[in-house]
Amino acid sequence: MSSRTGRATDEREVMLCADGPILLPGPVTVEDEDGVKHHSERPVVAVCRCGATGSAPWCDGSHKLVRRDAGPRAVPRPRRSGSERPLEDY
């Protein structure tokens, strides 16, 4: 990706799902709190925010069982064509 100045940029759009994960465009490498790097080649990855996942740092849907008060809710965006699965599946 490049900016108007011709310099390379690494801007990516992320989405915070209400009571759910952070959705990141892939491929991506996520470093956990222990400094371990986890890489994914998927077009979109869901990173756990609730801490209940059994596959950290990735979301496994456990947030559906462990609800928290997330404050103001994120407004869902329309899905882009080519998405693998609906956001409700995360």
N, C-alpha and C positions, 0 to 999 in steps of 0.2 A: 504494500500500500504506500502511496506517496502523497505528500501534501502539495499545496499550490506552489510552495517554494522549491519543490523538487526534492526535498529531504524526505527520507524514509520515516514513516510514522508507524507506531504499533497501536493505534487506537482501535479498541474493540468495544462493542456494545454489550453490556451485561444487563440481566433482568433479575430483580429481586422478586421472588414469588411470595405472595402473602402466605404466612404460616408454612412456608416451604423453602426450597433450595434457592441458591443463586445459579442462574443459567449462564454459562459462558460459551462463546463460540470456540470451536476447536479447529485444529488440534491445539492442545494446551498442556502445560505442565503446571501442576499445583504442588506447592511445598507445604507440608503439614507442620504442626507446632513442634515436632521433633526434628525438623529439618529434612525429612524424607521427601523426595520428589516423586510424584505420581504423574505419569504421562498418559494422555488419551489422544487417539487419532479421530475420535468421533466428531461429527460436524457440530454438535452441541453437547455439553456435559452439564450435569446437575451436581453442584457441590453442596453438601449437607450444611445446614445452619443450626439444626436442633440438637445435634450431638447424639442422637439415638440410632444412627445408622450402623449396620453391621458390616459395611463395606467402605469405611472412611478412606479418603475424604469424600467419596461419591455418595449421593443420595440414593437410598434404597426404598423410599416411600414411608419410612417409619414416622415421619412427621404427621402422617394421617392419623396415627394412634396417639401421638404426644402433641397436643395442641398447646400453643403458647400465645400470650398477648403480644402481637407484633406491632402494636401501635397502628398508625394509619396504614391502610391496605394499599398495596401496589395496584395500579390499574393495568389489567392485562392488555397486551398489544395484540393486534391481529397477527395470526401466524403467517410466516413467509412461506411461499411455495417451496417444497423440497424438505420441509421439516420431517423428521423421522416419525414422531408420534405426538399426539396432542399434549399440551402442557398439563392437562389434568392427570396424565399418567405418571408425572414425577412426584 
